[in-house]
Amino acid sequence: MVRSSHAYPMARSALPILIGACLITSFLPLRWLGWSRWFSEQAWVVVAPITQPITVAVNAVFPERDNVGIGSEREQELLDEIERVRLRLYQAEQRVVELSTLADQLARGAAVQPEVEVVQLPRPRIGETGDLLVIRAGTGEGLHAGTVVTAQAVQLIGRVSDADARTSRVMPITARSAPRVSGVVVLDEAVGRRASCLLEPVGDGTLRGDVSPPEDGRADELAIGQTVRLLDEQWPRHAQMLVIGEIERIEPSPTQPLRRMIIVKPRVDPRRVREVIVRLPGGAGGGG
């Protein structure tokens, strides 16, 4: 049988009395509350036996942060050292590739005019000023106005405009202010068929000009991708037959209806090269 709460009048007033007692004791000085320690000690007798297993379980799931930090720091140091060693290895491999490529380029550059003695000096490009490229090589190494500069050994970049003791300014063949250059289109390398052309820079990294037909008059052999080489009396002997570029487009000549105009693009953009090769004839200082 369920008994009514009216049978226990103290039950309804117990909770308000307890709350009031808590509020009163919260304002009492600590020295007056020594008697309450007995209650906390009895509660600790009940709670203490289960705290140790709970602590062990928590530590197993969440290891102490200090230990994790020490291990992680050591592991990170080892990983960092591995990455540094790997970086040095890759850099060494890349350097071997660069030196091998440079040796091949120098060999090809010497083969352009095998009967002409040429000293080739690889030098870095360090900037540009206006239309001119600035390279780290100057009169102290034999450069002067007119010295021929290439990239990848056989790609003509331009000529030195002026030089001081340690640096030189180079006028690229593609600069809008550069002079026109004469060249030949290699129509058939097997038999040496060529067609002459006079090219002028456009200002967008290309050169253009009309093509004179070969001696037999057959100009229909022009094709995109054919190589155009330097053949110009205004340039030194050791520069002859260096590569100007390749035919990118073929269009009708606007001034000579019976001729065709070609647009030539260098294999290497002169304004983007990181390193150039200076060509000095005969090992003596000079570019002519």
PyRosetta script that sets phi, psi and omega in degrees:
from pyrosetta import init, pose_from_sequence

init()
pose = pose_from_sequence("MVRSSHAYPMARSALPILIGACLITSFLPLRWLGWSRWFSEQAWVVVAPITQPITVAVNAVFPERDNVGIGSEREQELLDEIERVRLRLYQAEQRVVELSTLADQLARGAAVQPEVEVVQLPRPRIGETGDLLVIRAGTGEGLHAGTVVTAQAVQLIGRVSDADARTSRVMPITARSAPRVSGVVVLDEAVGRRASCLLEPVGDGTLRGDVSPPEDGRADELAIGQTVRLLDEQWPRHAQMLVIGEIERIEPSPTQPLRRMIIVKPRVDPRRVREVIVRLPGGAGGGG")
pose.set_psi(1, 131.8)
pose.set_omega(1, -179.6)
pose.set_phi(2, -81.5)
pose.set_psi(2, 124.4)
pose.set_omega(2, -178.8)
pose.set_phi(3, -89.7)
pose.set_psi(3, 141.6)
pose.set_omega(3, 179.1)
pose.set_phi(4, -72.9)
pose.set_psi(4, 147.9)
pose.set_omega(4, 178.6)
pose.set_phi(5, -64.6)
pose.set_psi(5, -14.4)
pose.set_omega(5, 178.3)
pose.set_phi(6, -68.3)
pose.set_psi(6, -19.5)
pose.set_omega(6, 179.7)
pose.set_phi(7, -74.0)
pose.set_psi(7, -17.8)
pose.set_omega(7, -179.6)
pose.set_phi(8, -127.6)
pose.set_psi(8, 79.4)
pose.set_omega(8, -176.8)
pose.set_phi(9, -62.5)
pose.set_psi(9, -26.9)
pose.set_omega(9, -179.2)
pose.set_phi(10, -72.9)
pose.set_psi(10, -22.1)
pose.set_omega(10, -177.4)
pose.set_phi(11, -64.9)
pose.set_psi(11, -36.6)
pose.set_omega(11, -177.8)
pose.set_phi(12, -74.2)
pose.set_psi(12, -26.0)
pose.set_omega(12, -177.4)
pose.set_phi(13, -96.8)
pose.set_psi(13, -5.4)
pose.set_omega(13, -176.5)
pose.set_phi(14, -66.8)
pose.set_psi(14, -44.3)
pose.set_omega(14, -176.6)
pose.set_phi(15, -64.5)
pose.set_psi(15, -47.7)
pose.set_omega(15, 177.6)
pose.set_phi(16, -61.5)
pose.set_psi(16, -36.0)
pose.set_omega(16, 178.9)
pose.set_phi(17, -65.2)
pose.set_psi(17, -40.7)
pose.set_omega(17, -179.7)
pose.set_phi(18, -65.0)
pose.set_psi(18, -43.0)
pose.set_omega(18, 179.1)
pose.set_phi(19, -63.3)
pose.set_psi(19, -41.9)
pose.set_omega(19, 179.3)
pose.set_phi(20, -64.1)
pose.set_psi(20, -39.6)
pose.set_omega(20, 178.8)
pose.set_phi(21, -63.5)
pose.set_psi(21, -40.1)
pose.set_omega(21, 178.8)
pose.set_phi(22, -63.3)
pose.set_psi(22, -41.6)
pose.set_omega(22, 179.8)
pose.set_phi(23, -64.2)
pose.set_psi(23, -41.3)
pose.set_omega(23, -178.5)
pose.set_phi(24, -66.3)
pose.set_psi(24, -44.4)
pose.set_omega(24, -177.7)
pose.set_phi(25, -68.8)
pose.set_psi(25, -25.2)
pose.set_omega(25, 179.9)
pose.set_phi(26, -66.8)
pose.set_psi(26, -21.0)
pose.set_omega(26, 179.8)
pose.set_phi(27, -98.1)
pose.set_psi(27, -2.4)
pose.set_omega(27, -178.7)
pose.set_phi(28, -81.2)
pose.set_psi(28, 149.6)
pose.set_omega(28, 175.3)
pose.set_phi(29, -62.3)
pose.set_psi(29, 151.4)
pose.set_omega(29, -176.9)
pose.set_phi(30, -61.4)
pose.set_psi(30, -33.1)
pose.set_omega(30, -177.2)
pose.set_phi(31, -66.8)
pose.set_psi(31, -18.2)
pose.set_omega(31, 178.7)
pose.set_phi(32, -87.8)
pose.set_psi(32, -4.4)
pose.set_omega(32, -174.8)
pose.set_phi(33, -107.2)
pose.set_psi(33, 17.1)
pose.set_omega(33, -179.3)
pose.set_phi(34, -59.2)
pose.set_psi(34, -33.9)
pose.set_omega(34, -179.2)
pose.set_phi(35, -60.9)
pose.set_psi(35, -22.0)
pose.set_omega(35, -176.9)
pose.set_phi(36, -77.5)
pose.set_psi(36, -10.7)
pose.set_omega(36, -179.3)
pose.set_phi(37, -63.7)
pose.set_psi(37, -30.6)
pose.set_omega(37, -179.0)
pose.set_phi(38, -58.7)
pose.set_psi(38, -39.0)
pose.set_omega(38, -179.4)
pose.set_phi(39, -68.0)
pose.set_psi(39, -40.9)
pose.set_omega(39, 179.9)
pose.set_phi(40, -66.4)
pose.set_psi(40, -35.8)
pose.set_omega(40, 178.8)
pose.set_phi(41, -65.1)
pose.set_psi(41, -40.2)
pose.set_omega(41, 178.8)
pose.set_phi(42, -65.7)
pose.set_psi(42, -37.9)
pose.set_omega(42, 178.1)
pose.set_phi(43, -66.6)
pose.set_psi(43, -38.4)
pose.set_omega(43, -179.5)
pose.set_phi(44, -66.1)
pose.set_psi(44, -32.1)
pose.set_omega(44, 176.8)
pose.set_phi(45, -60.1)
pose.set_psi(45, -34.3)
pose.set_omega(45, -179.9)
pose.set_phi(46, -80.4)
pose.set_psi(46, -39.5)
pose.set_omega(46, -172.4)
pose.set_phi(47, -83.2)
pose.set_psi(47, -36.5)
pose.set_omega(47, -172.5)
pose.set_phi(48, -54.4)
pose.set_psi(48, -44.2)
pose.set_omega(48, -176.5)
pose.set_phi(49, -58.9)
pose.set_psi(49, -26.2)
pose.set_omega(49, -176.9)
pose.set_phi(50, -97.4)
pose.set_psi(50, -7.0)
pose.set_omega(50, -178.4)
pose.set_phi(51, -72.1)
pose.set_psi(51, -37.2)
pose.set_omega(51, -178.1)
pose.set_phi(52, -63.4)
pose.set_psi(52, -49.4)
pose.set_omega(52, 176.7)
pose.set_phi(53, -58.5)
pose.set_psi(53, -38.1)
pose.set_omega(53, 179.4)
pose.set_phi(54, -65.6)
pose.set_psi(54, -40.9)
pose.set_omega(54, 178.6)
pose.set_phi(55, -61.8)
pose.set_psi(55, -44.0)
pose.set_omega(55, 178.8)
pose.set_phi(56, -61.4)
pose.set_psi(56, -43.1)
pose.set_omega(56, -179.4)
pose.set_phi(57, -64.3)
pose.set_psi(57, -42.1)
pose.set_omega(57, 179.7)
pose.set_phi(58, -64.4)
pose.set_psi(58, -42.6)
pose.set_omega(58, 179.7)
pose.set_phi(59, -65.3)
pose.set_psi(59, -31.6)
pose.set_omega(59, 178.5)
pose.set_phi(60, -68.5)
pose.set_psi(60, -38.2)
pose.set_omega(60, -180.0)
pose.set_phi(61, -79.7)
pose.set_psi(61, -41.1)
pose.set_omega(61, -179.5)
pose.set_phi(62, -121.4)
pose.set_psi(62, 91.0)
pose.set_omega(62, -178.7)
pose.set_phi(63, -57.8)
pose.set_psi(63, 155.5)
pose.set_omega(63, 179.0)
pose.set_phi(64, -58.1)
pose.set_psi(64, 135.1)
pose.set_omega(64, -173.5)
pose.set_phi(65, -63.3)
pose.set_psi(65, -33.4)
pose.set_omega(65, -178.7)
pose.set_phi(66, -63.0)
pose.set_psi(66, -45.0)
pose.set_omega(66, -179.4)
pose.set_phi(67, -65.3)
pose.set_psi(67, -41.2)
pose.set_omega(67, 178.8)
pose.set_phi(68, -62.5)
pose.set_psi(68, -41.0)
pose.set_omega(68, -179.5)
pose.set_phi(69, -61.6)
pose.set_psi(69, -44.3)
pose.set_omega(69, -178.6)
pose.set_phi(70, -62.8)
pose.set_psi(70, -45.7)
pose.set_omega(70, 179.9)
pose.set_phi(71, -63.9)
pose.set_psi(71, -42.8)
pose.set_omega(71, -178.4)
pose.set_phi(72, -64.6)
pose.set_psi(72, -40.9)
pose.set_omega(72, 179.8)
pose.set_phi(73, -62.7)
pose.set_psi(73, -43.0)
pose.set_omega(73, 179.9)
pose.set_phi(74, -65.8)
pose.set_psi(74, -43.3)
pose.set_omega(74, 178.1)
pose.set_phi(75, -62.2)
pose.set_psi(75, -40.7)
pose.set_omega(75, -179.9)
pose.set_phi(76, -65.0)
pose.set_psi(76, -37.6)
pose.set_omega(76, 177.2)
pose.set_phi(77, -62.1)
pose.set_psi(77, -42.5)
pose.set_omega(77, 179.0)
pose.set_phi(78, -65.8)
pose.set_psi(78, -42.1)
pose.set_omega(78, 178.5)
pose.set_phi(79, -63.3)
pose.set_psi(79, -40.4)
pose.set_omega(79, 178.5)
pose.set_phi(80, -63.3)
pose.set_psi(80, -40.8)
pose.set_omega(80, 179.8)
pose.set_phi(81, -66.4)
pose.set_psi(81, -39.4)
pose.set_omega(81, 176.8)
pose.set_phi(82, -60.8)
pose.set_psi(82, -43.1)
pose.set_omega(82, 179.9)
pose.set_phi(83, -65.3)
pose.set_psi(83, -36.5)
pose.set_omega(83, 178.1)
pose.set_phi(84, -66.2)
pose.set_psi(84, -41.8)
pose.set_omega(84, 178.2)
pose.set_phi(85, -65.4)
pose.set_psi(85, -41.7)
pose.set_omega(85, 179.3)
pose.set_phi(86, -62.8)
pose.set_psi(86, -40.3)
pose.set_omega(86, 178.4)
pose.set_phi(87, -61.6)
pose.set_psi(87, -45.2)
pose.set_omega(87, 179.4)
pose.set_phi(88, -63.1)
pose.set_psi(88, -36.9)
pose.set_omega(88, 178.5)
pose.set_phi(89, -64.3)
pose.set_psi(89, -47.2)
pose.set_omega(89, 179.4)
pose.set_phi(90, -63.0)
pose.set_psi(90, -39.4)
pose.set_omega(90, 179.0)
pose.set_phi(91, -64.9)
pose.set_psi(91, -39.8)
pose.set_omega(91, 178.4)
pose.set_phi(92, -65.7)
pose.set_psi(92, -41.9)
pose.set_omega(92, 178.2)
pose.set_phi(93, -63.0)
pose.set_psi(93, -42.0)
pose.set_omega(93, 179.4)
pose.set_phi(94, -64.4)
pose.set_psi(94, -37.6)
pose.set_omega(94, 179.0)
pose.set_phi(95, -65.2)
pose.set_psi(95, -39.3)
pose.set_omega(95, 176.9)
pose.set_phi(96, -61.7)
pose.set_psi(96, -43.1)
pose.set_omega(96, 178.6)
pose.set_phi(97, -62.8)
pose.set_psi(97, -43.2)
pose.set_omega(97, -179.3)
pose.set_phi(98, -63.7)
pose.set_psi(98, -43.0)
pose.set_omega(98, 179.9)
pose.set_phi(99, -66.2)
pose.set_psi(99, -39.0)
pose.set_omega(99, 177.8)
pose.set_phi(100, -64.7)
pose.set_psi(100, -42.2)
pose.set_omega(100, 178.2)
pose.set_phi(101, -64.2)
pose.set_psi(101, -42.1)
pose.set_omega(101, 179.6)
pose.set_phi(102, -62.7)
pose.set_psi(102, -42.7)
pose.set_omega(102, 178.8)
pose.set_phi(103, -60.9)
pose.set_psi(103, -40.1)
pose.set_omega(103, 178.4)
pose.set_phi(104, -66.7)
pose.set_psi(104, -40.5)
pose.set_omega(104, 179.5)
pose.set_phi(105, -64.7)
pose.set_psi(105, -42.5)
pose.set_omega(105, 179.2)
pose.set_phi(106, -64.0)
pose.set_psi(106, -38.3)
pose.set_omega(106, 178.4)
pose.set_phi(107, -65.0)
pose.set_psi(107, -41.8)
pose.set_omega(107, 178.6)
pose.set_phi(108, -68.7)
pose.set_psi(108, -35.6)
pose.set_omega(108, 178.0)
pose.set_phi(109, -64.8)
pose.set_psi(109, -38.3)
pose.set_omega(109, 178.7)
pose.set_phi(110, -69.9)
pose.set_psi(110, -25.6)
pose.set_omega(110, -177.0)
pose.set_phi(111, -79.9)
pose.set_psi(111, -11.6)
pose.set_omega(111, -179.8)
pose.set_phi(112, -63.0)
pose.set_psi(112, -46.6)
pose.set_omega(112, 177.1)
pose.set_phi(113, -129.6)
pose.set_psi(113, 77.8)
pose.set_omega(113, -174.2)
pose.set_phi(114, -62.3)
pose.set_psi(114, -24.7)
pose.set_omega(114, -178.6)
pose.set_phi(115, -83.0)
pose.set_psi(115, -8.1)
pose.set_omega(115, 179.8)
pose.set_phi(116, -107.0)
pose.set_psi(116, 124.8)
pose.set_omega(116, 179.3)
pose.set_phi(117, -76.1)
pose.set_psi(117, 125.3)
pose.set_omega(117, -177.5)
pose.set_phi(118, -135.1)
pose.set_psi(118, 134.1)
pose.set_omega(118, 172.8)
pose.set_phi(119, -99.1)
pose.set_psi(119, 128.7)
pose.set_omega(119, -178.6)
pose.set_phi(120, -110.5)
pose.set_psi(120, 124.2)
pose.set_omega(120, -177.0)
pose.set_phi(121, -116.2)
pose.set_psi(121, 108.3)
pose.set_omega(121, 174.2)
pose.set_phi(122, -70.8)
pose.set_psi(122, 128.6)
pose.set_omega(122, -179.6)
pose.set_phi(123, -141.4)
pose.set_psi(123, 146.9)
pose.set_omega(123, -178.1)
pose.set_phi(124, -77.9)
pose.set_psi(124, 147.4)
pose.set_omega(124, 168.6)
pose.set_phi(125, -86.2)
pose.set_psi(125, 128.8)
pose.set_omega(125, -173.8)
pose.set_phi(126, -112.9)
pose.set_psi(126, 0.3)
pose.set_omega(126, 178.1)
pose.set_phi(127, 163.3)
pose.set_psi(127, -166.1)
pose.set_omega(127, 176.9)
pose.set_phi(128, -152.7)
pose.set_psi(128, 154.9)
pose.set_omega(128, 177.3)
pose.set_phi(129, -140.2)
pose.set_psi(129, 110.7)
pose.set_omega(129, -174.8)
pose.set_phi(130, 64.5)
pose.set_psi(130, -128.7)
pose.set_omega(130, 177.6)
pose.set_phi(131, -82.2)
pose.set_psi(131, -8.2)
pose.set_omega(131, -171.4)
pose.set_phi(132, -95.5)
pose.set_psi(132, 144.7)
pose.set_omega(132, 171.5)
pose.set_phi(133, -93.3)
pose.set_psi(133, 144.5)
pose.set_omega(133, 178.1)
pose.set_phi(134, -109.3)
pose.set_psi(134, 125.8)
pose.set_omega(134, 179.9)
pose.set_phi(135, -120.5)
pose.set_psi(135, 154.3)
pose.set_omega(135, -178.5)
pose.set_phi(136, -89.2)
pose.set_psi(136, 78.2)
pose.set_omega(136, 175.4)
pose.set_phi(137, -169.7)
pose.set_psi(137, 136.9)
pose.set_omega(137, -176.1)
pose.set_phi(138, -142.2)
pose.set_psi(138, -157.6)
pose.set_omega(138, -176.6)
pose.set_phi(139, -63.1)
pose.set_psi(139, -23.9)
pose.set_omega(139, 177.9)
pose.set_phi(140, -63.7)
pose.set_psi(140, -20.5)
pose.set_omega(140, 178.7)
pose.set_phi(141, -109.1)
pose.set_psi(141, 9.0)
pose.set_omega(141, 175.6)
pose.set_phi(142, 99.6)
pose.set_psi(142, 5.6)
pose.set_omega(142, -180.0)
pose.set_phi(143, -82.6)
pose.set_psi(143, 147.0)
pose.set_omega(143, 172.1)
pose.set_phi(144, -156.6)
pose.set_psi(144, 179.4)
pose.set_omega(144, -179.0)
pose.set_phi(145, -56.0)
pose.set_psi(145, 127.2)
pose.set_omega(145, 179.9)
pose.set_phi(146, 103.4)
pose.set_psi(146, -11.1)
pose.set_omega(146, 178.8)
pose.set_phi(147, -61.4)
pose.set_psi(147, 135.0)
pose.set_omega(147, -176.2)
pose.set_phi(148, -83.4)
pose.set_psi(148, 137.8)
pose.set_omega(148, -179.3)
pose.set_phi(149, -126.8)
pose.set_psi(149, 133.8)
pose.set_omega(149, 179.6)
pose.set_phi(150, -126.5)
pose.set_psi(150, 177.1)
pose.set_omega(150, 170.8)
pose.set_phi(151, -137.6)
pose.set_psi(151, 148.1)
pose.set_omega(151, -176.6)
pose.set_phi(152, 50.7)
pose.set_psi(152, 33.0)
pose.set_omega(152, 173.2)
pose.set_phi(153, 74.3)
pose.set_psi(153, -48.3)
pose.set_omega(153, -171.7)
pose.set_phi(154, -113.7)
pose.set_psi(154, -7.5)
pose.set_omega(154, 178.1)
pose.set_phi(155, -84.6)
pose.set_psi(155, 115.9)
pose.set_omega(155, 179.9)
pose.set_phi(156, -67.5)
pose.set_psi(156, 127.6)
pose.set_omega(156, 176.9)
pose.set_phi(157, -100.4)
pose.set_psi(157, -47.8)
pose.set_omega(157, -179.9)
pose.set_phi(158, 164.8)
pose.set_psi(158, -159.0)
pose.set_omega(158, 179.4)
pose.set_phi(159, -128.4)
pose.set_psi(159, 152.0)
pose.set_omega(159, 177.6)
pose.set_phi(160, -65.6)
pose.set_psi(160, 129.1)
pose.set_omega(160, 177.9)
pose.set_phi(161, -86.8)
pose.set_psi(161, -44.6)
pose.set_omega(161, 174.3)
pose.set_phi(162, -158.1)
pose.set_psi(162, 160.8)
pose.set_omega(162, -175.9)
pose.set_phi(163, -145.9)
pose.set_psi(163, 149.9)
pose.set_omega(163, 169.3)
pose.set_phi(164, -117.4)
pose.set_psi(164, -163.5)
pose.set_omega(164, -172.4)
pose.set_phi(165, -63.2)
pose.set_psi(165, -34.7)
pose.set_omega(165, -172.6)
pose.set_phi(166, -121.1)
pose.set_psi(166, -17.4)
pose.set_omega(166, -178.5)
pose.set_phi(167, -133.3)
pose.set_psi(167, 162.6)
pose.set_omega(167, 178.2)
pose.set_phi(168, -140.0)
pose.set_psi(168, 152.1)
pose.set_omega(168, 174.4)
pose.set_phi(169, -105.9)
pose.set_psi(169, 129.1)
pose.set_omega(169, -175.3)
pose.set_phi(170, -114.0)
pose.set_psi(170, 130.6)
pose.set_omega(170, 175.5)
pose.set_phi(171, -91.0)
pose.set_psi(171, 110.4)
pose.set_omega(171, 178.9)
pose.set_phi(172, -67.5)
pose.set_psi(172, 151.1)
pose.set_omega(172, 179.5)
pose.set_phi(173, -68.2)
pose.set_psi(173, -17.1)
pose.set_omega(173, -179.1)
pose.set_phi(174, -93.8)
pose.set_psi(174, -5.7)
pose.set_omega(174, 179.4)
pose.set_phi(175, -65.1)
pose.set_psi(175, 141.5)
pose.set_omega(175, -177.2)
pose.set_phi(176, -58.8)
pose.set_psi(176, -32.2)
pose.set_omega(176, -178.4)
pose.set_phi(177, -87.3)
pose.set_psi(177, 0.7)
pose.set_omega(177, -179.9)
pose.set_phi(178, -73.6)
pose.set_psi(178, 149.9)
pose.set_omega(178, 178.6)
pose.set_phi(179, -72.6)
pose.set_psi(179, 164.5)
pose.set_omega(179, 177.0)
pose.set_phi(180, -69.6)
pose.set_psi(180, 155.0)
pose.set_omega(180, 178.5)
pose.set_phi(181, -128.9)
pose.set_psi(181, 145.0)
pose.set_omega(181, 176.2)
pose.set_phi(182, -95.1)
pose.set_psi(182, 141.8)
pose.set_omega(182, 179.8)
pose.set_phi(183, -149.6)
pose.set_psi(183, -178.4)
pose.set_omega(183, 177.4)
pose.set_phi(184, -131.9)
pose.set_psi(184, 140.5)
pose.set_omega(184, 173.2)
pose.set_phi(185, -91.0)
pose.set_psi(185, 124.0)
pose.set_omega(185, 179.4)
pose.set_phi(186, -81.5)
pose.set_psi(186, 101.6)
pose.set_omega(186, -178.0)
pose.set_phi(187, -77.9)
pose.set_psi(187, -38.9)
pose.set_omega(187, -178.6)
pose.set_phi(188, -147.5)
pose.set_psi(188, 105.3)
pose.set_omega(188, -177.5)
pose.set_phi(189, -66.8)
pose.set_psi(189, -28.5)
pose.set_omega(189, -177.0)
pose.set_phi(190, -65.1)
pose.set_psi(190, -40.4)
pose.set_omega(190, -177.3)
pose.set_phi(191, -110.1)
pose.set_psi(191, -1.1)
pose.set_omega(191, 176.7)
pose.set_phi(192, 76.3)
pose.set_psi(192, 25.3)
pose.set_omega(192, 178.5)
pose.set_phi(193, -73.6)
pose.set_psi(193, 132.4)
pose.set_omega(193, -176.8)
pose.set_phi(194, -136.9)
pose.set_psi(194, 155.6)
pose.set_omega(194, 172.3)
pose.set_phi(195, -129.5)
pose.set_psi(195, 131.5)
pose.set_omega(195, -176.0)
pose.set_phi(196, -82.3)
pose.set_psi(196, 155.9)
pose.set_omega(196, 179.3)
pose.set_phi(197, -152.0)
pose.set_psi(197, 156.7)
pose.set_omega(197, 175.9)
pose.set_phi(198, -122.8)
pose.set_psi(198, 115.1)
pose.set_omega(198, -171.4)
pose.set_phi(199, -110.3)
pose.set_psi(199, 142.7)
pose.set_omega(199, 174.6)
pose.set_phi(200, -126.2)
pose.set_psi(200, 145.6)
pose.set_omega(200, -179.4)
pose.set_phi(201, -69.6)
pose.set_psi(201, 141.8)
pose.set_omega(201, -179.9)
pose.set_phi(202, -90.8)
pose.set_psi(202, -32.0)
pose.set_omega(202, -177.5)
pose.set_phi(203, 107.6)
pose.set_psi(203, -3.7)
pose.set_omega(203, 179.2)
pose.set_phi(204, -113.0)
pose.set_psi(204, 19.5)
pose.set_omega(204, -179.3)
pose.set_phi(205, 94.3)
pose.set_psi(205, 3.6)
pose.set_omega(205, 179.2)
pose.set_phi(206, -124.5)
pose.set_psi(206, 169.8)
pose.set_omega(206, 173.4)
pose.set_phi(207, -127.5)
pose.set_psi(207, 153.4)
pose.set_omega(207, 179.9)
pose.set_phi(208, -142.3)
pose.set_psi(208, 157.1)
pose.set_omega(208, 178.5)
pose.set_phi(209, 175.0)
pose.set_psi(209, 163.9)
pose.set_omega(209, 179.1)
pose.set_phi(210, -76.0)
pose.set_psi(210, 151.0)
pose.set_omega(210, 178.1)
pose.set_phi(211, -108.9)
pose.set_psi(211, 127.0)
pose.set_omega(211, 174.2)
pose.set_phi(212, -83.7)
pose.set_psi(212, 134.2)
pose.set_omega(212, -178.6)
pose.set_phi(213, -64.8)
pose.set_psi(213, 153.7)
pose.set_omega(213, 177.1)
pose.set_phi(214, -64.5)
pose.set_psi(214, 176.4)
pose.set_omega(214, -174.2)
pose.set_phi(215, -58.9)
pose.set_psi(215, -32.9)
pose.set_omega(215, -179.7)
pose.set_phi(216, -84.1)
pose.set_psi(216, 1.3)
pose.set_omega(216, 174.8)
pose.set_phi(217, 79.1)
pose.set_psi(217, 3.5)
pose.set_omega(217, -177.4)
pose.set_phi(218, -90.4)
pose.set_psi(218, 98.6)
pose.set_omega(218, -179.3)
pose.set_phi(219, -100.5)
pose.set_psi(219, 1.7)
pose.set_omega(219, -177.6)
pose.set_phi(220, -76.5)
pose.set_psi(220, -1.5)
pose.set_omega(220, -179.8)
pose.set_phi(221, -85.3)
pose.set_psi(221, -2.7)
pose.set_omega(221, 176.8)
pose.set_phi(222, -61.9)
pose.set_psi(222, 138.4)
pose.set_omega(222, -178.8)
pose.set_phi(223, -150.0)
pose.set_psi(223, 148.7)
pose.set_omega(223, 176.1)
pose.set_phi(224, -62.5)
pose.set_psi(224, 136.6)
pose.set_omega(224, 179.8)
pose.set_phi(225, 98.1)
pose.set_psi(225, -10.4)
pose.set_omega(225, 178.3)
pose.set_phi(226, -69.2)
pose.set_psi(226, 148.7)
pose.set_omega(226, -177.1)
pose.set_phi(227, -84.7)
pose.set_psi(227, 138.0)
pose.set_omega(227, 175.4)
pose.set_phi(228, -113.6)
pose.set_psi(228, 126.9)
pose.set_omega(228, -176.9)
pose.set_phi(229, -117.6)
pose.set_psi(229, 155.2)
pose.set_omega(229, -179.1)
pose.set_phi(230, -73.3)
pose.set_psi(230, 132.4)
pose.set_omega(230, 171.5)
pose.set_phi(231, -148.4)
pose.set_psi(231, 85.5)
pose.set_omega(231, -169.5)
pose.set_phi(232, -140.9)
pose.set_psi(232, 124.3)
pose.set_omega(232, -178.7)
pose.set_phi(233, -67.0)
pose.set_psi(233, -16.9)
pose.set_omega(233, 179.6)
pose.set_phi(234, -79.2)
pose.set_psi(234, -6.3)
pose.set_omega(234, 179.2)
pose.set_phi(235, -109.8)
pose.set_psi(235, 152.7)
pose.set_omega(235, -178.8)
pose.set_phi(236, -63.5)
pose.set_psi(236, 161.2)
pose.set_omega(236, -175.6)
pose.set_phi(237, -59.4)
pose.set_psi(237, -40.5)
pose.set_omega(237, -176.3)
pose.set_phi(238, -71.7)
pose.set_psi(238, -8.8)
pose.set_omega(238, 178.0)
pose.set_phi(239, -92.0)
pose.set_psi(239, -14.0)
pose.set_omega(239, -177.2)
pose.set_phi(240, -61.3)
pose.set_psi(240, 138.5)
pose.set_omega(240, 178.3)
pose.set_phi(241, 75.1)
pose.set_psi(241, 8.8)
pose.set_omega(241, 168.5)
pose.set_phi(242, -66.8)
pose.set_psi(242, 156.3)
pose.set_omega(242, -175.2)
pose.set_phi(243, -79.7)
pose.set_psi(243, 125.1)
pose.set_omega(243, 171.4)
pose.set_phi(244, -83.0)
pose.set_psi(244, -44.0)
pose.set_omega(244, 179.0)
pose.set_phi(245, 168.2)
pose.set_psi(245, -159.9)
pose.set_omega(245, 179.0)
pose.set_phi(246, -126.8)
pose.set_psi(246, 150.1)
pose.set_omega(246, -179.1)
pose.set_phi(247, -67.3)
pose.set_psi(247, 122.6)
pose.set_omega(247, 179.1)
pose.set_phi(248, -98.0)
pose.set_psi(248, -36.5)
pose.set_omega(248, 178.3)
pose.set_phi(249, -145.2)
pose.set_psi(249, 156.2)
pose.set_omega(249, 175.4)
pose.set_phi(250, -128.3)
pose.set_psi(250, 125.6)
pose.set_omega(250, -177.5)
pose.set_phi(251, -134.4)
pose.set_psi(251, 160.7)
pose.set_omega(251, 174.4)
pose.set_phi(252, -64.9)
pose.set_psi(252, 143.3)
pose.set_omega(252, 179.2)
pose.set_phi(253, -70.6)
pose.set_psi(253, 131.2)
pose.set_omega(253, 179.7)
pose.set_phi(254, -73.2)
pose.set_psi(254, -17.1)
pose.set_omega(254, -177.2)
pose.set_phi(255, -112.3)
pose.set_psi(255, -24.2)
pose.set_omega(255, -179.0)
pose.set_phi(256, -124.8)
pose.set_psi(256, 96.2)
pose.set_omega(256, -175.4)
pose.set_phi(257, -56.5)
pose.set_psi(257, -29.0)
pose.set_omega(257, -177.5)
pose.set_phi(258, -87.6)
pose.set_psi(258, -2.0)
pose.set_omega(258, -179.8)
pose.set_phi(259, -113.6)
pose.set_psi(259, 169.3)
pose.set_omega(259, 179.1)
pose.set_phi(260, -120.3)
pose.set_psi(260, 147.6)
pose.set_omega(260, 179.0)
pose.set_phi(261, -106.0)
pose.set_psi(261, 138.9)
pose.set_omega(261, 178.5)
pose.set_phi(262, -115.0)
pose.set_psi(262, 147.2)
pose.set_omega(262, 172.3)
pose.set_phi(263, -110.2)
pose.set_psi(263, 121.5)
pose.set_omega(263, -173.4)
pose.set_phi(264, -111.4)
pose.set_psi(264, 134.0)
pose.set_omega(264, 178.1)
pose.set_phi(265, -119.9)
pose.set_psi(265, 125.6)
pose.set_omega(265, 177.5)
pose.set_phi(266, -58.2)
pose.set_psi(266, 150.3)
pose.set_omega(266, 177.5)
pose.set_phi(267, -65.5)
pose.set_psi(267, -28.5)
pose.set_omega(267, 179.6)
pose.set_phi(268, -125.1)
pose.set_psi(268, 131.2)
pose.set_omega(268, 177.0)
pose.set_phi(269, -70.2)
pose.set_psi(269, 114.5)
pose.set_omega(269, -177.8)
pose.set_phi(270, -56.0)
pose.set_psi(270, -28.3)
pose.set_omega(270, -176.1)
pose.set_phi(271, -84.6)
pose.set_psi(271, -3.5)
pose.set_omega(271, -178.7)
pose.set_phi(272, -115.4)
pose.set_psi(272, -0.4)
pose.set_omega(272, -178.5)
pose.set_phi(273, -69.6)
pose.set_psi(273, 142.7)
pose.set_omega(273, 176.0)
pose.set_phi(274, -94.0)
pose.set_psi(274, -25.6)
pose.set_omega(274, -177.9)
pose.set_phi(275, -141.4)
pose.set_psi(275, 141.7)
pose.set_omega(275, 177.7)
pose.set_phi(276, -120.2)
pose.set_psi(276, 168.2)
pose.set_omega(276, 175.7)
pose.set_phi(277, -121.8)
pose.set_psi(277, 117.9)
pose.set_omega(277, 178.8)
pose.set_phi(278, -86.0)
pose.set_psi(278, 132.3)
pose.set_omega(278, -179.2)
pose.set_phi(279, -107.2)
pose.set_psi(279, 115.9)
pose.set_omega(279, 178.1)
pose.set_phi(280, -114.1)
pose.set_psi(280, 122.5)
pose.set_omega(280, -176.6)
pose.set_phi(281, -74.3)
pose.set_psi(281, 140.7)
pose.set_omega(281, 171.3)
pose.set_phi(282, 65.2)
pose.set_psi(282, 7.9)
pose.set_omega(282, 179.6)
pose.set_phi(283, 78.5)
pose.set_psi(283, -5.6)
pose.set_omega(283, 179.1)
pose.set_phi(284, -95.8)
pose.set_psi(284, 156.7)
pose.set_omega(284, 178.9)
pose.set_phi(285, -62.7)
pose.set_psi(285, 125.0)
pose.set_omega(285, 177.0)
pose.set_phi(286, 156.7)
pose.set_psi(286, 158.9)
pose.set_omega(286, 179.1)
pose.set_phi(287, -123.9)
pose.set_psi(287, 1.9)
pose.set_omega(287, -179.6)
pose.set_phi(288, -113.6)
pose.dump_pdb("model.pdb")
